[in-house]
Amino acid sequence: MTTIDQVHGGKTLRHEWFAAEGARATILLFPTVMGVTDLERGFAATLNGKGWSVMIADLYGARFTPEDRPQASDAMAAIRSDRAAMRDLLTAVLAETPKGAPVVAIGFCFGGQCALDLARSGADIAGAASFHGLFDPPGLPPQPSKALVIAFHGWDDPLVTPDAVTALGQELTEAGCDWQIHAYGHVGHGFTNPGAKGAIPGIQFDEAASRRSWAAFDGFMGELFA
């Protein structure tokens, strides 16, 4: 692993780069509300093993521990409060990925919204995948989406209502997007995170949903880069 430093908005962001020899694409991975942690590094290692290079995006310019959840939540809220500035941030981070390789943006929780917003922006990415991400639209002028989009959603996620799922599908249809939404019954938020043990109601790891979503993501990547 190596780091990539970037100054944006007066903050020094420290992205983490995991190279895979002979990779056909770069995965730009947006973390959960907690920012860059060992959870994302574990995902990066798994994806490396499948032949993909990975850049974990640092959007905060800071690292948080589980005890720092209130500070991490405040940092996320500050970014989400201005979705135009958030789009600029995501676009700037995308520009730090290696030139010449196609990029697929993926994200978890807040990071899932980041991946969707990057696709919504019309950015030059091949695909976007949201794992238990937030769906609310940015309220910005729509742009034609070039990316294939896939979203993995726990039907009982307290942060995303069924109406929001329908609204996302309608939004992506109107954007002319090639999209899929996979919903898992009896599953809440955070289902890919083994550390989510239900201490916060509605946020819990689910082995079956995690396994199924990753298998579907593998198929998504196989379709993109057949």
C-alpha positions as CSV (number, residue, x, y, z in Angstrom):
1,M,0.0,0.0,0.0
2,T,1.1,3.5,-0.8
3,T,-0.5,6.9,-0.1
4,I,-1.5,9.7,-2.4
5,D,-1.7,13.1,-0.9
6,Q,-4.1,15.7,-2.3
7,V,-5.0,19.2,-1.1
8,H,-8.6,20.2,-1.6
9,G,-10.7,22.8,0.2
10,G,-7.8,23.6,2.5
11,K,-7.5,20.0,3.7
12,T,-4.8,17.5,3.0
13,L,-6.5,14.3,1.9
14,R,-4.5,11.1,2.2
15,H,-5.8,8.4,-0.2
16,E,-4.6,4.8,0.1
17,W,-3.5,3.0,-3.1
18,F,-3.5,-0.8,-3.5
19,A,-2.0,-1.8,-6.8
20,A,-2.7,-5.1,-8.5
21,E,-0.3,-6.3,-11.2
22,G,-1.9,-6.4,-14.6
23,A,-5.1,-4.8,-13.3
24,R,-7.7,-4.0,-16.1
25,A,-9.4,-1.3,-14.0
26,T,-9.1,0.8,-10.9
27,I,-11.8,0.7,-8.2
28,L,-12.3,4.0,-6.5
29,L,-13.6,3.0,-3.1
30,F,-15.5,5.5,-0.9
31,P,-15.6,4.6,2.8
32,T,-18.5,4.5,5.3
33,V,-19.2,7.5,7.6
34,M,-16.1,6.5,9.6
35,G,-13.7,7.3,6.8
36,V,-10.7,5.2,5.9
37,T,-10.5,2.2,8.3
38,D,-9.4,-1.4,8.3
39,L,-12.8,-2.4,6.9
40,E,-12.0,-0.6,3.7
41,R,-8.5,-1.9,3.6
42,G,-9.8,-5.5,3.9
43,F,-12.2,-4.9,1.0
44,A,-9.2,-3.5,-1.0
45,A,-7.1,-6.6,-0.3
46,T,-9.9,-8.8,-1.4
47,L,-10.4,-6.8,-4.6
48,N,-6.7,-6.9,-5.2
49,G,-6.8,-10.7,-5.1
50,K,-9.4,-10.6,-7.9
51,G,-7.1,-8.5,-10.1
52,W,-8.4,-5.0,-9.5
53,S,-6.3,-2.0,-8.3
54,V,-8.0,0.0,-5.6
55,M,-7.8,3.6,-4.3
56,I,-9.5,4.2,-1.0
57,A,-10.7,7.8,-1.0
58,D,-10.0,10.0,2.0
59,L,-12.8,12.7,2.0
60,Y,-12.1,14.0,5.5
61,G,-8.4,14.6,5.8
62,A,-8.5,12.7,9.1
63,R,-8.7,9.2,10.5
64,F,-11.3,8.3,13.0
65,T,-11.6,5.4,15.6
66,P,-14.9,3.8,16.6
67,E,-15.0,6.1,19.6
68,D,-14.9,9.1,17.3
69,R,-18.2,8.4,15.6
70,P,-19.8,11.7,16.6
71,Q,-16.9,13.6,15.0
72,A,-17.1,11.4,11.9
73,S,-20.8,12.0,11.6
74,D,-20.2,15.7,11.8
75,A,-17.6,15.5,9.1
76,M,-20.0,13.6,6.8
77,A,-22.8,16.0,7.5
78,A,-20.6,19.0,6.6
79,I,-19.8,17.4,3.2
80,R,-23.4,16.4,2.6
81,S,-24.8,19.9,3.5
82,D,-23.5,21.2,0.1
83,R,-24.0,18.6,-2.6
84,A,-22.5,20.9,-5.3
85,A,-19.3,21.2,-3.3
86,M,-19.5,17.5,-2.6
87,R,-19.6,16.8,-6.3
88,D,-16.6,19.0,-6.8
89,L,-14.8,17.0,-4.1
90,L,-15.7,13.7,-5.6
91,T,-14.6,14.8,-9.1
92,A,-11.3,16.1,-7.7
93,V,-10.7,12.8,-6.0
94,L,-11.5,10.9,-9.2
95,A,-8.8,12.9,-10.9
96,E,-6.2,11.4,-8.6
97,T,-6.7,7.9,-10.0
98,P,-4.1,6.6,-12.5
99,K,-4.6,7.9,-16.0
100,G,-5.5,5.5,-18.8
101,A,-7.2,2.8,-16.6
102,P,-11.0,2.7,-16.5
103,V,-12.5,3.5,-13.1
104,V,-15.4,1.9,-11.2
105,A,-16.6,3.9,-8.2
106,I,-17.9,1.8,-5.3
107,G,-18.9,2.9,-1.8
108,F,-20.5,1.8,1.5
109,C,-23.0,3.8,3.5
110,F,-22.1,7.5,2.9
111,G,-19.6,6.1,0.4
112,G,-22.4,4.5,-1.5
113,Q,-24.0,7.9,-2.0
114,C,-20.6,9.2,-3.1
115,A,-20.4,6.5,-5.8
116,L,-24.0,7.3,-7.0
117,D,-23.3,11.1,-7.0
118,L,-20.2,10.6,-9.1
119,A,-22.3,8.6,-11.6
120,R,-25.0,11.4,-11.5
121,S,-22.3,14.0,-12.3
122,G,-21.7,12.5,-15.7
123,A,-18.1,11.7,-14.7
124,D,-16.0,9.5,-17.0
125,I,-16.4,6.3,-15.0
126,A,-17.3,2.8,-16.3
127,G,-19.5,1.9,-13.4
128,A,-20.8,2.7,-9.9
129,A,-21.8,0.4,-7.1
130,S,-23.5,1.4,-3.9
131,F,-23.5,-1.0,-0.9
132,H,-26.2,0.0,1.6
133,G,-25.7,3.6,0.4
134,L,-27.9,6.7,0.9
135,F,-30.2,7.4,-2.1
136,D,-31.4,11.0,-1.7
137,P,-30.7,13.0,-4.9
138,P,-28.3,15.9,-4.9
139,G,-30.8,18.4,-6.2
140,L,-28.5,19.5,-9.0
141,P,-29.2,19.7,-12.7
142,P,-29.2,16.2,-14.1
143,Q,-26.4,15.1,-16.3
144,P,-26.4,12.2,-18.8
145,S,-25.0,9.2,-16.9
146,K,-22.2,7.3,-18.7
147,A,-21.8,4.7,-16.0
148,L,-23.5,1.3,-15.4
149,V,-25.0,1.5,-12.0
150,I,-25.8,-1.2,-9.4
151,A,-27.1,-0.7,-5.9
152,F,-27.2,-3.2,-3.1
153,H,-29.9,-2.4,-0.5
154,G,-31.2,-3.9,2.7
155,W,-35.0,-3.6,2.5
156,D,-35.3,-2.8,6.3
157,D,-32.6,-0.1,6.1
158,P,-33.9,2.6,8.5
159,L,-31.9,5.3,6.5
160,V,-33.5,4.5,3.1
161,T,-37.3,4.1,2.7
162,P,-39.0,2.0,0.0
163,D,-40.1,5.2,-1.6
164,A,-36.5,6.3,-1.8
165,V,-35.7,3.1,-3.6
166,T,-38.4,3.7,-6.2
167,A,-37.3,7.3,-6.6
168,L,-33.8,6.2,-7.3
169,G,-35.0,3.9,-10.0
170,Q,-37.1,6.6,-11.6
171,E,-34.2,9.1,-11.4
172,L,-31.7,6.7,-13.1
173,T,-34.3,5.8,-15.7
174,E,-34.8,9.5,-16.6
175,A,-31.0,9.9,-16.8
176,G,-30.9,7.2,-19.4
177,C,-28.8,5.0,-17.2
178,D,-28.2,1.3,-17.4
179,W,-29.1,0.4,-13.8
180,Q,-29.9,-2.4,-11.3
181,I,-31.1,-2.3,-7.7
182,H,-30.7,-5.5,-5.6
183,A,-32.8,-5.5,-2.4
184,Y,-32.4,-8.0,0.4
185,G,-35.4,-8.9,2.6
186,H,-35.1,-8.8,6.4
187,V,-31.8,-6.9,6.0
188,G,-30.9,-3.5,7.5
189,H,-28.1,-1.0,7.0
190,G,-24.4,-1.9,7.1
191,F,-24.8,-5.5,6.0
192,T,-21.3,-5.9,4.6
193,N,-19.6,-4.8,7.8
194,P,-18.8,-7.6,10.2
195,G,-18.2,-5.0,12.9
196,A,-21.8,-3.9,12.7
197,K,-23.4,-6.0,15.5
198,G,-26.7,-4.2,16.0
199,A,-25.5,-1.8,18.8
200,I,-27.2,0.9,16.7
201,P,-30.7,-0.3,15.8
202,G,-31.1,-1.2,12.2
203,I,-27.4,-1.4,11.5
204,Q,-26.1,-5.0,11.4
205,F,-23.9,-7.3,9.4
206,D,-25.8,-10.0,7.4
207,E,-23.6,-12.8,6.1
208,A,-26.0,-13.9,3.4
209,A,-26.7,-10.4,2.0
210,S,-23.0,-9.6,2.2
211,R,-22.1,-12.7,0.3
212,R,-24.8,-12.3,-2.3
213,S,-24.0,-8.6,-2.9
214,W,-20.3,-9.3,-3.4
215,A,-21.1,-12.2,-5.8
216,A,-23.4,-9.9,-7.8
217,F,-20.6,-7.2,-7.8
218,D,-18.2,-9.8,-9.2
219,G,-20.7,-10.4,-12.0
220,F,-21.1,-6.7,-12.6
221,M,-17.3,-6.3,-13.0
222,G,-17.2,-9.3,-15.3
223,E,-19.9,-7.7,-17.5
224,L,-18.0,-4.4,-17.6
225,F,-14.7,-6.0,-18.4
226,A,-15.5,-9.2,-20.3
